[in-house]
Amino acid sequence: MTALLGLTMAITANATPMINIFELGVKKGAEVQYHAVAEHNISTSIRNEKGTLAMYSVKSNTDPNIAYMVEIYADQKAYETHRTSPQYQAFLTASPEILTDHKKRIALVPQFLGDKKVVQTPEILTNYVVVEVKPEYNEQFKKIIIAEMAQSLKVEEGMIATYATTMQENPNKWIFFEIYANSAAYQHHRETPHFKDYLKQTGEMLKEKSYVGIHPEFLANQGNFYFNQP
């Protein structure tokens, strides 16, 4: 499905999903092995585990030995099911040979999660954005950003996934992860009225904004998932 035929057709969460981002150091010379093990873990999990909603392996643009794994599960139980799976255990077994001591889990609280079925192509584009909101504006910012993301997913064919989360340790710090069909879809998104309105409304609310340069390695999801934190 290349476009979502209305958000009411999406698979809506019945419980609070779980989302993690892992920042991992990959040993020099082990990049190919890391990619193979990560791809096996992701593809097998998405195929066999209904509660594993999305797994995305991306790499840093500036450091080829820094990788990120973005994972979304239906709930805590689904995450624990994945952790006992053969493919995840195979990843753990291989880890000492392919990973450095640089391992960081970013614990997140989902605020808005929406996606379509991802079909990876050479043109696909991923974004990782970190925003810190001034505390007095955080609730207002949340309403604005969720409305903007829901509209983007609904009307933009090239918007494949858009996820908004806050850090467990700092609810004013937001992390966004997005997938676009290609760079043209991303540029189109930035020219839409809803995105420009979001920029206009939130400009004075932000304390800090930064981009983590990444590119996709292996992306897979169940697709057509929708969650909006009340």
N, C-alpha and C positions, 0 to 999 in steps of 0.2 A: 504494500500500500504506500503510494508516494505522498499522499496527503491525508490528514485526519478529517474524516467526514463528520465534523462536529464533535465537540468534546464529550457529548453524551454517549458516544460510541466507544470511548476509551475504557480500558479496564481500570476501574476506580478502586483505590485502596480501601480495605475494610479495617485496617489497623495502621498504626504509625510505621512506615517503612524505616529501614536502617540504611544509612549511607556512610561509607568510609572512603577516605583517600589515603593511600599509602605512598610515601615517598621512599624510594629504594635506591641504594647504590649498587650498580652492576659492575662486577670486576672487569678490568680491561682484558680483552680476549675472550670474554664469556658472553658477549652480546648476542651472538647467534643462538647459543644454548638457552639463554634467558628467554629470548623471543619464542623459541620452540616450546619450552615448558609453560610459559604464560599462555600461549595460544591454545595448547592442549587443555590447560585448566579452564580457560574461558569457554571454549567451544563445547567441551563436555558438560560443564556446569549449566550453560544456557540450554543445552539439549535435554539434559536429564533432570534438572531441578526446577520445578515450577516456581519455587519461592526465590530463586536467584533471578532477579529482574533485569539486571544489566551489569556487564563487566567490560571495562575499557582500559586497555593498556596503551599508554602514551609515553613519549620520551621528551626530555628537555631539548630545546633548540640550541642551547648554548653549551650543554655538557652531555655528550653522548652516553655517559655512564650514570646518568640520573634518570630513573624511570618513575612513573606514577601509575598506580592502579586505582581506578575509580570503580567502586562496587556498590550496588543497590540491592537490598533484600526486602522481601515482603514484610518481614518482622524479625525479631531476635531469634525465634525458633528456626526460621529459614537460614539465618546466618550460621547457627550452630550445626544445622544439617550439612551445610556446605563444608564446614570445618572438619567434619568427619568423613568426607567423601574421598574416594581413592585418588582422584585427580588433584585435590588440594594436598593430600598427604604426599603425593609424588612431587609437588612443588616444594613442600617443606624439606623432603629428602634431598632434593637437588640444591636447595638454597645455600648450604655452606660452600659449594663449589662455584656458584654463580653470583652471590651477593656479598657485598662488603658489610662492615658493621653499621653502615648508615641505613638505619631503618626507622621510619617515623610514621606513626598512625595519627591522622588528623581526624579527631572525633567530631562529628557534625550532627546538627539537628535539622532535619528536612523542613523546609518552609513551602516550597513548590517544586514538584517533580512532574515533568511532562515529556513524553517522547512518542515517536513513531518508530516503526521497525527500521533499524539501521541496515543499510546495504553498503558495505565498504567499497569505495572506489579510490583510484589514485588522487582524485580531486577533493575528497572529503576533508573537511577542516574542523579542528577542535580549538576551543577557547577555554582558558582558565583565568578567571578574574577575581581579585581580592579587593573588597571595599570595606572600609571602616566608616560607620555612620555615627554622627554625633548623638550621644545617648538620648537627648531630648526629642530627636526626630525619628527614632528607630521604629516606632509603631506606625507612624505616618509613611515612612519609607517602605515598610513591609506592604502596606496596602497598595502603594503605587507600583512597586516592582512586580508584585504578583499579578496585578491587572495587566501590566505590560507584557509579561511573559505568557500569560494565558492567551492574550490576543495574538501574539507572535506565533504561537504554536497553531492557533486556529486558522489564521489567514495566510501564513507564509509557507508555501510548499517546500521551500528549501531549508526550513528550520526543522531539523531532525530530532533534536533533544535540547531541552533547556531546564536546568536544575538550579534552584536557589536554596542555599543552606546557610545556617549560622553556626559558628564555632561553639561547642559546648562550654568552653572556658571563657568565652567572650561573646555574648549574644548580640553585641553591636558590630561584630566583624562578620561580614558576609563573604561566602565563597560561591562563585557561579561557575558552572561547567556547561558548555554548549557544544552542540555538533551541528554543522551546516553541510549541505550537500556539496558546496564548492565555495570558492571565494566570491563569486558573483552573488550567491545567495546571502552571504554575509554582508556584502556591500549594499544589497537591496534592503536587508534588515535595518541597516543604519540610516537609510533614507526614508523609512516608513514614518507616518505621522505619530503612531503610538510610541516608537522609540524616541523620536525627537521630543515628544511631550514629556516622556520620562526624564530625559536629560534636563529639560527646562525646569521641571518641578523639583528635582532632587539636587540640583547643582550646589545649593547652599547647605544641604544636609550632610555632605560628605566631609569627613575628616582626612581621609587618605584613600587613594585608589592605585592599584598596581596590576600588572599583567604578568603571568607566568608563561613564558614562551614555550609552547609544546607542539608536537606533531603526532598524529595517530600512528600506532603500530598495529594493534588488532582490536577491533570494536565489535561487540555483540550485545544484543538485548532481546527480551521477549517482545517488546514493542507495544505501542498504544496503551501506555500506562499513564495514569493521572492521579496526582495527589496534591491537595491544597490544605495546608495547615490552618485550621480555623483560629 
